[in-house]
């Protein structure tokens, strides 16, 4: 599938809106026990979201002109995940929930929205 130039810019802009943690905030979060415990772990290793978070830190520190096609594809994956996960918000206080912790691994803190 060929990507249109506007799709690239749209993906980068959407990523910039949905990923609301700074590289430092995300990196600090990823070092926490809560972050390491969140998400689905394959064979006892690192969760998909935690690995994605490390890549998001790199993407946030990369100039837009230096982003490759793989980078933009990952940004698209991140925005899709965040949107799907936000639609599944549980009721009540989400401060210390697996739902929020998982989202934070993907660079989005839902408490910043309120």
Rosetta blueprint (number, residue, H / E / L):
1 X L
2 X L
3 X L
4 X L
5 X H
6 X H
7 X H
8 X H
9 X H
10 X H
11 X H
12 X H
13 X H
14 X H
15 X H
16 X H
17 X H
18 X H
19 X L
20 X L
21 X L
22 X L
23 X H
24 X H
25 X H
26 X H
27 X H
28 X H
29 X H
30 X H
31 X L
32 X L
33 X H
34 X H
35 X H
36 X H
37 X H
38 X L
39 X L
40 X L
41 X E
42 X L
43 X L
44 X L
45 X L
46 X L
47 X E
48 X H
49 X H
50 X H
51 X H
52 X H
53 X H
54 X H
55 X H
56 X H
57 X H
58 X H
59 X H
60 X H
61 X L
62 X L
63 X L
64 X H
65 X H
66 X H
67 X L
68 X L
69 X H
70 X H
71 X H
72 X H
73 X H
74 X H
75 X H
76 X H
77 X H
78 X H
79 X H
80 X H
81 X H
82 X H
83 X H
84 X H
85 X H
86 X H
87 X L
88 X L
89 X L
90 X L
91 X L
92 X L
93 X L
94 X L
95 X L
96 X L
97 X L
98 X H
99 X H
100 X H
101 X H
102 X H
103 X H
104 X H
105 X H
106 X L
107 X L
108 X L
109 X L
110 X H
111 X H
112 X H
113 X H
114 X L
